[in-house]
Amino acid sequence: MEQFDIQQLVSAFIVLFAIIDVTGSLPILVDLKERHKTFSPLKASFFSFLILLAFFFIGEGILHLFSVDVTSFAVAGSIVLFVIGCEMTFGIEIFKMDGPTNNATIVPIIFPLLAGPGAFTALLSLKAEYSSLNIILALVINMVIVYIVLRNVNLVEKLIGAGGIYILRKFFGIILLAVSVKLFMSNITSLLGT
C-alpha cells in the first residue's frame, strides 16, 4: 500500500524541481517572448504533467520490452542526473537543445524543457526508491510551480533577477549531484547483490 512520507515528497520534489528547472529556463522563455513566440502556460504545464505521468506508469513496461529492469534504469538514470547536475553546477553544456522551434508551446517548452529525457529518467529512478504517491504529489506541486512561472515569466525574472537564477541553478545542481550519487550507490549494490 502506498504511504505518504513527507521526507520522500520533499526529496522527490527537489529532484524534479532541479531537473525540470523552470527557473533555469527563464532566459529561454524570455527570449521566446521577445521573439513574439506565443505559448499557453496552462497547456504547457497540463500536457507536460500528462506526458510525465503516463511515462511514470508505462515507462517500466517500455523498459521490459528491452529486457531492462527499473534498478538498471535507475543506475543509468543516476548517471544522466549526475551529468545534468554537472551542467548546472559547472556551467557546461553536454545535452544540446537542438529540436525544431516552430511551436513554442510544444517545442521547446513541453519537450524538451519540461517533459524531457532528464525528467523521464528522474521519474523512473525515483520510482526505484520512493513511493509512487509521494512522487506523483511532488510532480503535481512542480507542475503548479511551472504554471505560475510560465504565466508570470517577466515578473519572476524581475523578482529573482539574473543573480538569483544563477544561484538557484548552482544550488540545485549540487543537490542533484548528491541525489544522483545516492541513487547510484543504492541501486548498484542491489544490482551487484551485496
Stockholm file with secondary structure:
# STOCKHOLM 1.0

chainA/1-194         MEQFDIQQLVSAFIVLFAIIDVTGSLPILVDLKERHKTFSPLKASFFSFLILLAFFFIGEGILHLFSVDVTSFAVAGSIVLFVIGCEMTFGIEIFKMDGPTNNATIVPIIFPLLAGPGAFTALLSLKAEYSSLNIILALVINMVIVYIVLRNVNLVEKLIGAGGIYILRKFFGIILLAVSVKLFMSNITSLLGT
#=GR chainA/1-194 SS CCCCCHHHHHHHHHHHHHHHCTTTTHHHHHHHHHTTCCCCHHHHHHHHHHHHHHHHHHHHHHHHHTTCCHHHHHHHHHHHHHHHHHHHHHTCCCSCCCSCCSCTIIIIIIIIIISSHHHHHHHHHHHTTSCHHHHHHHHHHHHHHHHHHHHTHHHHHHHHHHHHHHHHHHHHHHHHHHHHHHHHHHHHHHHHTC
#=GC SS_cons         CCCCCHHHHHHHHHHHHHHHCTTTTHHHHHHHHHTTCCCCHHHHHHHHHHHHHHHHHHHHHHHHHTTCCHHHHHHHHHHHHHHHHHHHHHTCCCSCCCSCCSCTIIIIIIIIIISSHHHHHHHHHHHTTSCHHHHHHHHHHHHHHHHHHHHTHHHHHHHHHHHHHHHHHHHHHHHHHHHHHHHHHHHHHHHHTC
//
